[in-house]
Amino acid sequence: MATMATTLTSSPKPSFLETKSSFHGSPILSRVQPVKSSPQNFSVTMSASTPQYNFDAFKFQPIQESIVSREMTRRYMTDMITYADTDVVVVGAGSAGLSCAYEISKNPNIRVAIIEQSVSPGGGAWLGGQLFSAMVVRKPAHKFLDELEVEYDEQDNYVVIKHAALFTSTIMSKLLARPNVKLFNAVAAEDLIVKGGRVAGVVTNWALVSMNHDTQSCMDPNVMEAKVVVSSCGHDGPFGATGVKRLKSIGMIDSVPGMKALDMNTAEDAIVRLTREIVPGMIVTGMEVAEIDGAPRMGPTFGAMMISGQKAAHLALRALGQPNALDGTLSEVNTAQPDLILAAAETEEVVDA
């Protein structure tokens, strides 16, 4: 115990940033200068954030249990009725799908439904590579982070977000607050609606039902019609690349060759360039693009997911006859809708289909 007490009362070690390291990489230059707080500053901050209630005498307002049930049920069923026939359905709420929905929903006249089979939207964008925390984004996609107000450490050709969850939580909080967006998580897209050679919506079911069709006799799905479907189901897997795999199985496309081996520089450019309307009514974005075109995988960089999602959004807007960054019509509405811009595009050529 004496040894432990000595250890705990010893002088603090210098922080990692104050210690010379044998690491030979570039020094980390943050966009935000660190602020050295003093005890006085700390007390002011604590005072400003003091809760406006007494913890010792805290008591919730009374409520009936049935009211809670009715509130959840009524609102969800209203959303299901509202989005049973909508403008755009985005299938998959990973980094590409979220970026796409965020960009489309800047236009308040367009209703966007997001279908995500997982309880937790975000796909693989909660972490960087190999379950590490940091997220690497190659320039000029950092302009999108600037729009979202996500902080990062800046290097010459790329930036690093200290934790990938900062991007994912930020874009979700901004996106889901918009009145023209609804996320249906824990819902799977089991199939496509196809009419006259055009994708016209998706067939939906609870994700847990979709995973247990073999254990029950019959569990029929529901439907959601849409003018445009954006498939952002990611690379191949149990719920991956389901959009393009279904197109192949019904003969609307010839093949899904799968993504090639990793080539970061080639992959990210290819994903953005090849993001497109693959069949009438259906746009493919994100890593699902690599599956259908045999493009290389990119590994743990995320800029292409964001910009591919943005490009898919403007393809959807164009298909809906709305102002978009692809045909130059955005300039006509910039005064009325200043948010409706392709944040990461330096020139129009960057987002040409």
ABEGO torsion letter per residue (X at the ends): XAAAAAAAABBBBBBAAABBBABABBBBBBABBBBBBBAAAAAAAAAAABBABBAAABBBBBBBAAAAAAAAAAAAAAAAAAAABBABBBBEABAAAAAAAAAAAABAABBBBBBBABABBGEAAABBBGGBABBBBBOAAAAAAAAAGBBBBBBAABBBBABAAAAAAAAAAAAAABAABBBBBGBBBABBBBBGGBBAEBBBBBAAAAAAAAABABBBBBBBBBABBBBBAEBBEAABGAAAAAAAAAGABABBAEBBBBBAAAAAAAAAAABBBABBGBBBBEAAAAAAAGBBBAEBBAAAAAAAAAAAAAAAAAAAGBBBAAAGAAAAAAAABAABBBAABABAAAABX
